[in-house]
Amino acid sequence: MAPGGTTRDDAAPVLSVTRTRAQGHRLPLTPAQTAGPYLRLGMSRPGMAEAVPPHAPGAVRIGGVLYDGVGAPIPDGVVEIWQADASGAFHHPDDPRGPVPAPEGFTGFARSLTEDGGHWSVVTVKPAALPAPDGSTEAPHLDVSVFARGMLGRVVTRIYFPEDAGTDGPGGHRCDPVLAHVPAGRRHTLLATAVEGGYRFDVRLQGEGETVFFDV
C-alpha cells in the first residue's frame, strides 16, 4: 500500500516531497562573517595563560589592553605568545641548536582571552637572546599572535624589553636584525613598559600609534 492509500503493483515504497516554496525561490543570504562573535569558543582551557607556573623562578606577568582602530578596547579578542626560555632556547625541532630539554613547567606558549576593557595578561619568564638565521643575535623578545572579531586572520608582532634598548652588543636592540627593518619612529610600539611585577604592552590594531605587525 503506497502512502495516501493507493496501490502499486510492485509494492515498492513511494517517497513524496511536499513543496513549501514556489519554484525557483531562494533563501536570503546570511550576513557576511570573517572571524565572528564565536571566535573564542573552544579556545579556552585551564592554565592556558601561563607559560610557566606563577611561582616559578623568574616568573613575570605581561599584559595590557587590546585596542581597535578607533581606540576602543576589544573585549573578545585573543592574544597568544610563543617564546624561547630563559636560556634562549626554543623547544622546537626547528631550533638550530638541536633539541634541548625544557625547564620544568615551561611550555613556551600562553594564550589570553581579553576581558571587559580589552585587558589581556599572561605569566611567563623573560627569554634570553637567541641566534638569528643570518648568524646575528636577536634581542630577548616574545612572538605574539593576535586574533579578533572581524579579522580574516591573525596579525603577528613582537614584544621587546625596555632594559635591552640601550645595549650595543649581542642581545641589544641596536644589533637585533628584525628591529633593524622597523622604522626608528615606530620601534617604540614593540617595546614593553616595566611595571610592578612585570611588564605592560598595549596592542593597537590600527589608527594612531598602530603596533608594528610582521608579514609572516
C-alpha atoms as one frame of an Amber mdcrd trajectory, in Angstrom:
protein
   0.000   0.000   0.000   1.554   3.299  -1.029   1.201   6.446   1.057  -2.206
   8.007   0.635  -3.948   4.617   0.265  -3.067   3.987  -3.402  -1.970   0.551
  -4.509   1.097  -0.161  -6.611   1.751  -3.394  -8.406   5.383  -3.640  -7.257
   4.533  -2.733  -3.641   7.631  -0.528  -3.516   7.559   2.413  -1.094   6.701
   5.773  -2.579   8.533   8.879  -1.414   6.701  12.150  -1.755   8.129  15.649
  -1.491   5.971  18.453  -0.255   6.937  21.779  -1.798   6.685  24.595   0.680
   8.153  27.295  -1.560   7.364  28.374  -5.061   9.548  27.011  -7.815  12.798
  28.961  -8.004  12.505  30.507  -4.529  15.886  31.120  -2.869  16.774  31.611
   0.747  18.229  35.027   1.605  21.989  35.326   2.059  23.267  35.157   5.624
  25.336  38.088   6.905  28.989  38.052   5.852  31.321  36.745   8.563  35.089
  36.716   8.946  36.135  35.765  12.446  32.719  36.206  14.001  31.349  36.541
  17.522  32.067  32.883  18.276  35.802  33.230  17.675  36.755  32.318  21.244
  34.603  29.205  21.598  36.820  26.185  22.064  39.956  28.267  22.673  39.742
  28.230  26.451  41.423  25.680  28.685  42.639  25.687  32.301  46.043  27.271
  32.805  46.346  28.425  29.204  47.514  31.931  30.252  50.614  30.529  31.960
  53.786  29.681  30.041  55.268  28.880  33.454  53.635  28.361  36.851  53.080
  31.701  38.646  55.570  30.805  41.370  58.320  29.535  39.050  61.738  31.215
  39.392  61.807  34.385  37.302  58.067  34.340  36.570  56.649  37.704  35.494
  53.263  38.895  34.325  52.994  40.621  30.951  49.747  42.214  29.894  47.979
  45.256  28.571  44.969  46.318  26.531  43.961  45.316  23.005  42.570  48.314
  21.077  40.717  48.514  17.767  41.204  51.073  15.005  39.285  53.845  16.752
  40.980  53.322  20.095  38.190  51.313  21.738  39.137  48.286  23.864  38.305
  44.894  22.323  36.568  42.705  24.930  36.503  39.449  22.922  39.949  39.147
  21.332  42.722  36.598  21.795  46.424  37.258  22.426  48.959  34.414  22.210
  52.692  34.336  22.943  55.376  31.918  21.759  58.908  32.280  23.060  62.319
  30.928  23.944  63.109  30.024  27.539  65.301  31.913  29.988  68.414  30.451
  28.333  67.334  31.494  24.834  66.354  28.002  23.628  63.233  27.250  21.621
  61.917  23.801  22.442  61.043  23.027  18.872  62.596  20.798  16.177  63.464
  23.866  14.090  65.769  25.309  16.751  69.179  25.287  15.013  70.927  24.219
  18.221  69.042  20.945  18.282  66.598  19.578  20.863  67.072  20.905  24.380
  65.058  19.666  27.367  62.568  22.298  28.517  62.827  23.630  32.070  60.286
  22.079  34.404  56.875  23.689  33.964  57.892  25.775  30.933  55.614  25.427
  27.889  56.849  28.313  25.725  53.248  29.184  24.871  50.393  31.033  26.542
  47.020  32.370  25.448  44.913  35.116  26.995  41.300  35.908  26.142  40.678
  39.612  26.526  38.186  40.699  29.154  35.883  43.691  29.552  38.053  46.714
  28.979  40.198  44.771  26.483  42.652  43.565  29.132  44.906  40.585  28.483
  47.759  39.077  30.509  49.985  36.019  30.654  52.546  34.663  33.107  55.930
  33.762  31.684  59.674  34.308  32.043  61.813  36.768  30.164  63.657  34.872
  27.426  67.349  35.277  26.772  68.851  36.488  23.496  68.880  33.895  20.754
  70.731  33.285  17.491  69.168  34.545  14.261  69.295  32.564  10.985  71.821
  35.001   9.488  74.306  34.411  12.307  73.469  37.572  14.238  71.744  37.670
  17.614  68.159  38.658  18.291  67.359  40.582  21.439  65.110  38.919  24.031
  61.516  39.063  22.807  58.154  37.337  22.747  56.442  36.390  19.485  52.808
  37.475  19.620  49.719  36.498  17.611  46.501  38.496  17.892  43.037  37.328
  16.821  39.873  39.421  16.906  36.338  39.502  15.571  36.160  40.911  12.051
  39.734  39.949  11.098  40.360  37.464   8.295  43.368  36.025  10.102  45.809
  36.662  12.886  48.304  39.505  12.995  51.803  38.909  14.306  54.054  41.192
  16.315  56.786  41.068  18.943  57.321  42.306  22.476  60.800  43.578  23.328
  62.006  44.539  26.797  62.995  48.074  27.855  66.190  47.108  29.692  67.749
  45.884  26.420  67.067  49.074  24.472  70.384  50.796  25.131  72.616  47.758
  24.679  75.022  47.809  21.728  76.336  44.247  21.916  74.642  40.940  21.071
  71.216  40.800  22.671  70.702  44.556  22.478  68.106  46.285  20.363  70.708
  48.076  18.250  72.026  44.745  16.987  68.685  42.988  16.503  68.251  42.175
  12.771  64.436  42.324  12.932  64.314  45.697  14.664  66.767  46.983  12.072
  63.990  46.680   9.453  61.473  48.640  11.550  61.403  52.423  11.021  63.035
  54.119  14.004  59.930  56.180  14.671  57.783  53.069  15.131  60.060  50.806
  17.174  58.531  52.055  20.404  55.313  50.198  19.505  57.212  46.931  20.060
  58.614  47.947  23.442  57.034  46.856  26.713  56.991  49.150  29.740  58.276
  47.922  33.088  55.630  47.938  35.819  55.471  46.439  39.281  55.616  42.662
  38.980  56.261  42.577  35.247  55.602  44.491  32.043  52.800  46.277  30.217
  52.281  46.028  26.473  49.253  47.506  24.714  48.338  46.330  21.209  46.741
  48.802  18.778  45.396  47.109  15.671  45.045  50.296  13.609  44.988  54.040
  13.863  47.203  56.374  15.845  50.112  54.530  17.423  49.358  51.327  15.475
  51.538  48.437  16.616  54.070  47.203  14.059  52.938  43.884  12.607  55.084
  41.498  10.591  54.352  39.712   7.327  54.875  36.036   8.169
